[in-house]
Amino acid sequence: MTFERTIRNWFDKEWGGSLILPDGWFGRPYDNQHALTSCEESAGKLSLGLDDHLLLTFYGLSNVALEGRDLVIGPFMRLSFEARPYGGGVVKNKEYNGGAVKLVTAPGS
């Protein structure tokens, strides 16, 4: 199964999750349940769009797996993270050199 298929299957089942980046939670823990808006895998990279506002582009991705009901994307060699503010404003970009990203389901859901 491809990484893209694993990700799409997880979102089909769980509908969304809170995002943990290599340096910690994106937003308050469990506050947001991000929905999948795009997922494309090609030539050594995987692009993942969430809520039409967040774009995660993974390079050198070696694994996508389930940990309980959570989705772990990584380890990877590099991640480019782009966040467009929900109310408008300046796009924020951040680069990560290695690590993993986790999408977690809300407790009790």
Residue pairs with C-beta under 8 A, 6 or more apart in sequence:
1 9
2 41
3 41
3 46
3 61
3 64
3 73
4 39
4 40
4 41
4 46
6 64
6 65
6 66
6 71
7 36
7 39
7 46
7 48
7 64
7 71
7 73
8 36
8 39
10 66
10 71
10 103
11 35
11 36
14 69
14 71
14 103
14 105
15 33
15 35
16 33
16 34
16 35
16 36
16 103
17 33
17 34
17 70
17 71
17 103
17 104
17 105
17 106
18 25
18 26
18 27
18 29
18 30
18 31
18 32
18 33
18 34
18 103
18 104
18 105
18 106
19 25
19 26
19 27
19 32
19 34
19 50
19 54
19 101
19 102
19 103
20 26
20 101
20 102
20 103
20 104
21 79
21 81
21 94
21 96
21 101
22 79
22 96
22 98
22 99
22 100
22 101
23 96
26 32
26 54
26 83
30 104
30 106
30 107
33 106
34 50
34 51
34 54
34 103
35 50
35 51
36 48
36 49
36 50
37 49
37 50
37 51
37 52
38 47
38 48
38 49
39 46
39 47
39 48
39 49
40 46
40 47
41 47
44 59
44 60
45 57
45 58
45 59
45 61
46 57
46 58
46 61
46 73
47 55
47 56
47 57
47 58
48 55
48 56
48 57
48 58
48 73
49 55
49 56
50 56
51 86
53 83
53 84
53 85
53 86
54 81
54 82
54 83
54 84
55 80
55 81
55 82
56 73
56 79
56 80
56 81
56 82
56 101
57 79
57 80
57 81
57 82
58 73
58 74
58 76
58 78
58 79
58 101
59 76
59 77
59 78
59 79
59 80
60 76
60 77
60 78
61 73
61 74
61 75
61 76
61 77
62 74
62 75
62 76
63 72
63 74
63 75
64 71
64 72
64 73
64 74
65 71
65 72
66 72
67 102
69 104
69 105
70 102
70 103
70 104
70 105
71 102
71 103
72 100
72 101
72 102
73 100
73 101
73 102
73 103
74 99
74 100
74 101
75 98
75 99
75 100
76 98
76 99
76 100
76 101
77 97
77 98
78 95
78 96
78 97
78 98
79 95
79 96
79 99
79 101
80 93
80 94
80 95
81 93
81 94
81 95
81 96
82 91
82 92
82 93
83 91
83 92
83 93
83 94
84 91
85 91
85 92
